[in-house]
Structure formats: C-alpha cells, structure tokens
C-alpha cells in the first residue's frame, strides 16, 4: 500500500505495520493527542513543513486501532493490521 513517490517511515509493531508518509505529515499532533494507547511521539524525521513527523514510541503498546489514521487530516498515516 506504500508508494515510492512519497518518503515514508515504517514501524513493524506487534499488531500492525505502521506507516507515516513524512512528505504528507505537517506535524499537527492530532494523532498523538487522540491515540488511546499514548504510543505516538515526535520523530526525528521532518514532515512537509520541516516540523517533526510522528512514530510509535513503544511498538508493543500500539493496539493497531487506527485512530491515528482516522484523525489525520492529511492521510499521512496508514495502519495495516496483521492477521
């Protein structure tokens, strides 16, 4: 589901493949605020406006609920749940 036309960072969590497209992330922080597991943090990777993108802090805590992808206004996060 990832595209080579955008820069992205992936994290393989226990329950999902977490992808953030840094070229789309503007660093608004909505995903960090709404994550029920409080697992998202600011990344060292910069987003579209030179602001920090996000990444999962503790891969084991991510529940793969998809709330971060749902609230992202720029569709910069994709959660692919594992079976």
Helices and strands as residue ranges (DSSP letters): E 8-12, E 16-21, H 30-34, E 40-46, E 52-56, H 67-71, E 77-81
